[in-house]
């Protein structure tokens, strides 16, 4: 008799635990549907870079100029054109190893970018693909770069040059 009760309890546990699947909440599903509708109705922005047209994902909100940036003193690495470093730069890689930094630089130059290597006070090499005087242009360029190279370089960031 105890074996039957034990067997019945085991079967009940299997059914109970087997039916516990994670379910998406109604709120999350409604949010995702609203987000998709918003993206479908938003205008598409186009950016022209180096004779190449890059379509940017639909923009639903105006660009906010309080983008987070990292501020640091940075100088062009020896042999680089320091005049191409403006106030705001798009950084796609940071390396201590010079070989890695130069390898990424060559790769991006092969794709048509005029890359500048900058070095901060701690000796980190920053691989910079674009540099601008205003933050909005830098943020737009960073976003276009992330879209173009998705899923790579999703951690590209803005560097504000401290003087």
Protein Blocks (a to p, Z undefined) as FASTA:
>chain_A
ZZmmmmmmmmmmmmmmmmmccdddfklmmmmmmmmmmmmmpccddddeehiacdddddfb
dcdfkbccddddddddehiafklpcfbdcdfbdcfblklmmmmmmmmmmnopacdddddf
kopacddfbdcfbfklmmmmmmmmmmmmocghklgccddddZZ
